[in-house]
Amino acid sequence: MATGVIKAGACGFTINVKAVSGDGHKVKLKISSDCPNYQKIAAELVEVDAFEEIFKKLHMGKVYEVFAKHSPHPSCPGVSGIMKSIEVAAGLALPQNASISVTKE
């Protein structure tokens, strides 16, 4: 199982992802968030094929399709966190923290 915790930024919302795969292909997702957009995403995005998601061109997989349908914020890091959790659950990536730091000068 892979667990992702994504702090989205200025909105203050957190997206929690649990991704489980028994065969390295199909990944079951449990997404929870206080963000109303991600609540809709969670209801629709319950299982994906990791290879379809990871090896398609950017924005062509089911994750990006559902994200585009329900989120008005294309810069939200939640979608990246979901993708990384899928990769790790399927054994296609090692679990490693990632971060984005933004400042204005």
CNS distance restraints for C-alpha pairs under 8 A (distance, minus, plus):
assign (resid   1 and name CA) (resid  18 and name CA) 6.85 0.50 0.50
assign (resid   1 and name CA) (resid  19 and name CA) 5.60 0.50 0.50
assign (resid   1 and name CA) (resid  20 and name CA) 4.56 0.50 0.50
assign (resid   1 and name CA) (resid  21 and name CA) 6.96 0.50 0.50
assign (resid   1 and name CA) (resid  89 and name CA) 5.42 0.50 0.50
assign (resid   2 and name CA) (resid  17 and name CA) 7.88 0.50 0.50
assign (resid   2 and name CA) (resid  18 and name CA) 5.80 0.50 0.50
assign (resid   2 and name CA) (resid  19 and name CA) 5.12 0.50 0.50
assign (resid   2 and name CA) (resid  20 and name CA) 6.50 0.50 0.50
assign (resid   2 and name CA) (resid  85 and name CA) 5.58 0.50 0.50
assign (resid   2 and name CA) (resid  86 and name CA) 7.49 0.50 0.50
assign (resid   2 and name CA) (resid  88 and name CA) 5.99 0.50 0.50
assign (resid   2 and name CA) (resid  89 and name CA) 5.02 0.50 0.50
assign (resid   2 and name CA) (resid  95 and name CA) 7.72 0.50 0.50
assign (resid   3 and name CA) (resid  16 and name CA) 7.41 0.50 0.50
assign (resid   3 and name CA) (resid  17 and name CA) 5.53 0.50 0.50
assign (resid   3 and name CA) (resid  18 and name CA) 4.66 0.50 0.50
assign (resid   3 and name CA) (resid  19 and name CA) 6.40 0.50 0.50
assign (resid   3 and name CA) (resid  85 and name CA) 6.36 0.50 0.50
assign (resid   4 and name CA) (resid  15 and name CA) 7.88 0.50 0.50
assign (resid   4 and name CA) (resid  16 and name CA) 5.74 0.50 0.50
assign (resid   4 and name CA) (resid  17 and name CA) 4.83 0.50 0.50
assign (resid   4 and name CA) (resid  18 and name CA) 6.53 0.50 0.50
assign (resid   4 and name CA) (resid  81 and name CA) 6.31 0.50 0.50
assign (resid   4 and name CA) (resid  82 and name CA) 7.13 0.50 0.50
assign (resid   4 and name CA) (resid  84 and name CA) 7.98 0.50 0.50
assign (resid   4 and name CA) (resid  85 and name CA) 5.87 0.50 0.50
assign (resid   5 and name CA) (resid  14 and name CA) 6.93 0.50 0.50
assign (resid   5 and name CA) (resid  15 and name CA) 5.86 0.50 0.50
assign (resid   5 and name CA) (resid  16 and name CA) 4.69 0.50 0.50
assign (resid   5 and name CA) (resid  17 and name CA) 6.39 0.50 0.50
assign (resid   5 and name CA) (resid  81 and name CA) 7.51 0.50 0.50
assign (resid   6 and name CA) (resid  14 and name CA) 5.54 0.50 0.50
assign (resid   6 and name CA) (resid  15 and name CA) 5.02 0.50 0.50
assign (resid   6 and name CA) (resid  16 and name CA) 6.40 0.50 0.50
assign (resid   6 and name CA) (resid  77 and name CA) 7.23 0.50 0.50
assign (resid   6 and name CA) (resid  78 and name CA) 5.94 0.50 0.50
assign (resid   6 and name CA) (resid  81 and name CA) 6.22 0.50 0.50
assign (resid   7 and name CA) (resid  12 and name CA) 7.13 0.50 0.50
assign (resid   7 and name CA) (resid  13 and name CA) 6.24 0.50 0.50
assign (resid   7 and name CA) (resid  14 and name CA) 4.55 0.50 0.50
assign (resid   7 and name CA) (resid  15 and name CA) 6.54 0.50 0.50
assign (resid   7 and name CA) (resid  78 and name CA) 7.81 0.50 0.50
assign (resid   8 and name CA) (resid  12 and name CA) 6.47 0.50 0.50
assign (resid   8 and name CA) (resid  13 and name CA) 5.62 0.50 0.50
assign (resid   8 and name CA) (resid  14 and name CA) 5.85 0.50 0.50
assign (resid   8 and name CA) (resid  15 and name CA) 7.29 0.50 0.50
assign (resid   8 and name CA) (resid  76 and name CA) 6.27 0.50 0.50
assign (resid   8 and name CA) (resid  77 and name CA) 5.94 0.50 0.50
assign (resid   8 and name CA) (resid  78 and name CA) 6.34 0.50 0.50
assign (resid   9 and name CA) (resid  13 and name CA) 7.09 0.50 0.50
assign (resid  13 and name CA) (resid  33 and name CA) 7.03 0.50 0.50
assign (resid  13 and name CA) (resid  34 and name CA) 6.00 0.50 0.50
assign (resid  13 and name CA) (resid  35 and name CA) 5.70 0.50 0.50
assign (resid  14 and name CA) (resid  33 and name CA) 5.76 0.50 0.50
assign (resid  14 and name CA) (resid  34 and name CA) 6.64 0.50 0.50
assign (resid  14 and name CA) (resid  35 and name CA) 7.35 0.50 0.50
assign (resid  15 and name CA) (resid  31 and name CA) 7.02 0.50 0.50
assign (resid  15 and name CA) (resid  32 and name CA) 5.96 0.50 0.50
assign (resid  15 and name CA) (resid  33 and name CA) 4.64 0.50 0.50
assign (resid  15 and name CA) (resid  34 and name CA) 7.46 0.50 0.50
assign (resid  15 and name CA) (resid  35 and name CA) 7.64 0.50 0.50
assign (resid  15 and name CA) (resid  38 and name CA) 7.41 0.50 0.50
assign (resid  15 and name CA) (resid  78 and name CA) 6.41 0.50 0.50
assign (resid  16 and name CA) (resid  31 and name CA) 5.62 0.50 0.50
assign (resid  16 and name CA) (resid  32 and name CA) 5.20 0.50 0.50
assign (resid  16 and name CA) (resid  33 and name CA) 6.16 0.50 0.50
assign (resid  17 and name CA) (resid  29 and name CA) 6.90 0.50 0.50
assign (resid  17 and name CA) (resid  30 and name CA) 5.80 0.50 0.50
assign (resid  17 and name CA) (resid  31 and name CA) 4.60 0.50 0.50
assign (resid  17 and name CA) (resid  32 and name CA) 6.65 0.50 0.50
assign (resid  17 and name CA) (resid  81 and name CA) 7.92 0.50 0.50
assign (resid  17 and name CA) (resid  82 and name CA) 6.49 0.50 0.50
assign (resid  17 and name CA) (resid  85 and name CA) 7.07 0.50 0.50
assign (resid  18 and name CA) (resid  29 and name CA) 5.71 0.50 0.50
assign (resid  18 and name CA) (resid  30 and name CA) 5.08 0.50 0.50
assign (resid  18 and name CA) (resid  31 and name CA) 6.44 0.50 0.50
assign (resid  18 and name CA) (resid  85 and name CA) 7.37 0.50 0.50
assign (resid  19 and name CA) (resid  27 and name CA) 6.17 0.50 0.50
assign (resid  19 and name CA) (resid  28 and name CA) 5.62 0.50 0.50
assign (resid  19 and name CA) (resid  29 and name CA) 4.68 0.50 0.50
assign (resid  19 and name CA) (resid  30 and name CA) 6.55 0.50 0.50
assign (resid  19 and name CA) (resid  85 and name CA) 6.06 0.50 0.50
assign (resid  19 and name CA) (resid  86 and name CA) 5.96 0.50 0.50
assign (resid  19 and name CA) (resid  89 and name CA) 5.68 0.50 0.50
assign (resid  20 and name CA) (resid  27 and name CA) 5.38 0.50 0.50
assign (resid  20 and name CA) (resid  28 and name CA) 5.22 0.50 0.50
assign (resid  20 and name CA) (resid  29 and name CA) 6.69 0.50 0.50
assign (resid  20 and name CA) (resid  86 and name CA) 7.96 0.50 0.50
assign (resid  20 and name CA) (resid  89 and name CA) 5.47 0.50 0.50
assign (resid  20 and name CA) (resid  90 and name CA) 7.63 0.50 0.50
assign (resid  21 and name CA) (resid  25 and name CA) 6.84 0.50 0.50
assign (resid  21 and name CA) (resid  26 and name CA) 5.85 0.50 0.50
assign (resid  21 and name CA) (resid  27 and name CA) 4.55 0.50 0.50
assign (resid  21 and name CA) (resid  28 and name CA) 6.38 0.50 0.50
assign (resid  21 and name CA) (resid  89 and name CA) 5.64 0.50 0.50
assign (resid  21 and name CA) (resid  90 and name CA) 5.67 0.50 0.50
assign (resid  22 and name CA) (resid  26 and name CA) 7.43 0.50 0.50
assign (resid  22 and name CA) (resid  27 and name CA) 7.71 0.50 0.50
assign (resid  23 and name CA) (resid  90 and name CA) 7.45 0.50 0.50
assign (resid  24 and name CA) (resid  50 and name CA) 7.38 0.50 0.50
assign (resid  24 and name CA) (resid  89 and name CA) 7.36 0.50 0.50
assign (resid  24 and name CA) (resid  90 and name CA) 4.16 0.50 0.50
assign (resid  24 and name CA) (resid  91 and name CA) 6.22 0.50 0.50
assign (resid  25 and name CA) (resid  49 and name CA) 5.31 0.50 0.50
assign (resid  25 and name CA) (resid  50 and name CA) 5.12 0.50 0.50
assign (resid  25 and name CA) (resid  51 and name CA) 6.26 0.50 0.50
assign (resid  25 and name CA) (resid  90 and name CA) 6.09 0.50 0.50
assign (resid  26 and name CA) (resid  47 and name CA) 6.80 0.50 0.50
assign (resid  26 and name CA) (resid  48 and name CA) 5.71 0.50 0.50
assign (resid  26 and name CA) (resid  49 and name CA) 4.50 0.50 0.50
assign (resid  26 and name CA) (resid  50 and name CA) 6.04 0.50 0.50
assign (resid  26 and name CA) (resid  90 and name CA) 7.69 0.50 0.50
assign (resid  27 and name CA) (resid  47 and name CA) 5.49 0.50 0.50
assign (resid  27 and name CA) (resid  48 and name CA) 5.36 0.50 0.50
assign (resid  27 and name CA) (resid  49 and name CA) 6.11 0.50 0.50
assign (resid  27 and name CA) (resid  50 and name CA) 6.34 0.50 0.50
assign (resid  27 and name CA) (resid  86 and name CA) 6.58 0.50 0.50
assign (resid  27 and name CA) (resid  89 and name CA) 7.00 0.50 0.50
assign (resid  27 and name CA) (resid  90 and name CA) 6.83 0.50 0.50
assign (resid  28 and name CA) (resid  46 and name CA) 5.75 0.50 0.50
assign (resid  28 and name CA) (resid  47 and name CA) 4.35 0.50 0.50
assign (resid  28 and name CA) (resid  48 and name CA) 6.67 0.50 0.50
assign (resid  29 and name CA) (resid  45 and name CA) 6.91 0.50 0.50
assign (resid  29 and name CA) (resid  46 and name CA) 4.81 0.50 0.50
assign (resid  29 and name CA) (resid  47 and name CA) 5.61 0.50 0.50
assign (resid  29 and name CA) (resid  48 and name CA) 7.82 0.50 0.50
assign (resid  30 and name CA) (resid  42 and name CA) 6.90 0.50 0.50
assign (resid  30 and name CA) (resid  46 and name CA) 6.40 0.50 0.50
assign (resid  31 and name CA) (resid  38 and name CA) 7.76 0.50 0.50
assign (resid  31 and name CA) (resid  39 and name CA) 7.81 0.50 0.50
assign (resid  31 and name CA) (resid  41 and name CA) 7.99 0.50 0.50
assign (resid  31 and name CA) (resid  42 and name CA) 5.03 0.50 0.50
assign (resid  32 and name CA) (resid  38 and name CA) 7.23 0.50 0.50
assign (resid  32 and name CA) (resid  39 and name CA) 6.57 0.50 0.50
assign (resid  32 and name CA) (resid  42 and name CA) 6.55 0.50 0.50
assign (resid  33 and name CA) (resid  38 and name CA) 6.04 0.50 0.50
assign (resid  33 and name CA) (resid  39 and name CA) 6.20 0.50 0.50
assign (resid  34 and name CA) (resid  38 and name CA) 7.65 0.50 0.50
assign (resid  34 and name CA) (resid  39 and name CA) 7.34 0.50 0.50
assign (resid  35 and name CA) (resid  39 and name CA) 6.35 0.50 0.50
assign (resid  36 and name CA) (resid  40 and name CA) 6.65 0.50 0.50
assign (resid  37 and name CA) (resid  41 and name CA) 6.42 0.50 0.50
assign (resid  37 and name CA) (resid  70 and name CA) 5.66 0.50 0.50
assign (resid  37 and name CA) (resid  71 and name CA) 5.52 0.50 0.50
assign (resid  38 and name CA) (resid  42 and name CA) 5.85 0.50 0.50
assign (resid  38 and name CA) (resid  70 and name CA) 7.50 0.50 0.50
assign (resid  38 and name CA) (resid  71 and name CA) 7.46 0.50 0.50
assign (resid  39 and name CA) (resid  43 and name CA) 6.36 0.50 0.50
assign (resid  40 and name CA) (resid  44 and name CA) 6.59 0.50 0.50
assign (resid  40 and name CA) (resid  70 and name CA) 6.56 0.50 0.50
assign (resid  41 and name CA) (resid  45 and name CA) 5.81 0.50 0.50
assign (resid  41 and name CA) (resid  66 and name CA) 6.25 0.50 0.50
assign (resid  41 and name CA) (resid  67 and name CA) 6.42 0.50 0.50
assign (resid  41 and name CA) (resid  70 and name CA) 6.35 0.50 0.50
assign (resid  42 and name CA) (resid  46 and name CA) 6.72 0.50 0.50
assign (resid  44 and name CA) (resid  66 and name CA) 7.27 0.50 0.50
assign (resid  45 and name CA) (resid  63 and name CA) 7.09 0.50 0.50
assign (resid  45 and name CA) (resid  66 and name CA) 7.09 0.50 0.50
assign (resid  48 and name CA) (resid  52 and name CA) 7.82 0.50 0.50
assign (resid  48 and name CA) (resid  53 and name CA) 7.36 0.50 0.50
assign (resid  48 and name CA) (resid  62 and name CA) 7.24 0.50 0.50
assign (resid  48 and name CA) (resid  63 and name CA) 7.89 0.50 0.50
assign (resid  49 and name CA) (resid  53 and name CA) 6.38 0.50 0.50
assign (resid  50 and name CA) (resid  54 and name CA) 5.93 0.50 0.50
assign (resid  50 and name CA) (resid  86 and name CA) 6.29 0.50 0.50
assign (resid  50 and name CA) (resid  87 and name CA) 6.72 0.50 0.50
assign (resid  50 and name CA) (resid  90 and name CA) 6.45 0.50 0.50
assign (resid  51 and name CA) (resid  55 and name CA) 5.66 0.50 0.50
assign (resid  51 and name CA) (resid  56 and name CA) 7.90 0.50 0.50
assign (resid  52 and name CA) (resid  56 and name CA) 5.93 0.50 0.50
assign (resid  52 and name CA) (resid  61 and name CA) 6.53 0.50 0.50
assign (resid  53 and name CA) (resid  60 and name CA) 7.90 0.50 0.50
assign (resid  53 and name CA) (resid  61 and name CA) 4.95 0.50 0.50
assign (resid  53 and name CA) (resid  62 and name CA) 6.76 0.50 0.50
assign (resid  53 and name CA) (resid  63 and name CA) 7.06 0.50 0.50
assign (resid  53 and name CA) (resid  83 and name CA) 7.73 0.50 0.50
assign (resid  54 and name CA) (resid  61 and name CA) 7.98 0.50 0.50
assign (resid  54 and name CA) (resid  83 and name CA) 7.57 0.50 0.50
assign (resid  54 and name CA) (resid  87 and name CA) 7.14 0.50 0.50
assign (resid  56 and name CA) (resid  60 and name CA) 6.18 0.50 0.50
assign (resid  56 and name CA) (resid  61 and name CA) 6.30 0.50 0.50
assign (resid  57 and name CA) (resid  61 and name CA) 7.63 0.50 0.50
assign (resid  59 and name CA) (resid  64 and name CA) 5.00 0.50 0.50
assign (resid  59 and name CA) (resid  65 and name CA) 6.84 0.50 0.50
assign (resid  60 and name CA) (resid  64 and name CA) 6.46 0.50 0.50
assign (resid  60 and name CA) (resid  65 and name CA) 6.75 0.50 0.50
assign (resid  61 and name CA) (resid  65 and name CA) 6.20 0.50 0.50
assign (resid  62 and name CA) (resid  66 and name CA) 6.06 0.50 0.50
assign (resid  63 and name CA) (resid  67 and name CA) 6.08 0.50 0.50
assign (resid  63 and name CA) (resid  79 and name CA) 7.36 0.50 0.50
assign (resid  63 and name CA) (resid  82 and name CA) 7.96 0.50 0.50
assign (resid  63 and name CA) (resid  83 and name CA) 7.54 0.50 0.50
assign (resid  64 and name CA) (resid  68 and name CA) 5.93 0.50 0.50
assign (resid  64 and name CA) (resid  79 and name CA) 7.20 0.50 0.50
assign (resid  65 and name CA) (resid  69 and name CA) 6.29 0.50 0.50
assign (resid  66 and name CA) (resid  70 and name CA) 6.38 0.50 0.50
assign (resid  67 and name CA) (resid  71 and name CA) 5.59 0.50 0.50
assign (resid  67 and name CA) (resid  79 and name CA) 6.91 0.50 0.50
assign (resid  68 and name CA) (resid  72 and name CA) 7.40 0.50 0.50
assign (resid  68 and name CA) (resid  74 and name CA) 7.59 0.50 0.50
assign (resid  77 and name CA) (resid  81 and name CA) 6.45 0.50 0.50
assign (resid  78 and name CA) (resid  82 and name CA) 6.28 0.50 0.50
assign (resid  79 and name CA) (resid  83 and name CA) 6.29 0.50 0.50
assign (resid  80 and name CA) (resid  84 and name CA) 6.16 0.50 0.50
assign (resid  81 and name CA) (resid  85 and name CA) 6.15 0.50 0.50
assign (resid  82 and name CA) (resid  86 and name CA) 6.27 0.50 0.50
assign (resid  83 and name CA) (resid  87 and name CA) 6.31 0.50 0.50
assign (resid  84 and name CA) (resid  88 and name CA) 6.29 0.50 0.50
assign (resid  84 and name CA) (resid  93 and name CA) 7.79 0.50 0.50
assign (resid  85 and name CA) (resid  89 and name CA) 6.09 0.50 0.50
assign (resid  86 and name CA) (resid  90 and name CA) 6.18 0.50 0.50
assign (resid  87 and name CA) (resid  91 and name CA) 6.26 0.50 0.50
assign (resid  87 and name CA) (resid  92 and name CA) 4.91 0.50 0.50
assign (resid  87 and name CA) (resid  93 and name CA) 5.35 0.50 0.50
assign (resid  88 and name CA) (resid  92 and name CA) 5.74 0.50 0.50
assign (resid  88 and name CA) (resid  93 and name CA) 4.83 0.50 0.50
assign (resid  88 and name CA) (resid  94 and name CA) 5.78 0.50 0.50
assign (resid  88 and name CA) (resid  95 and name CA) 5.89 0.50 0.50
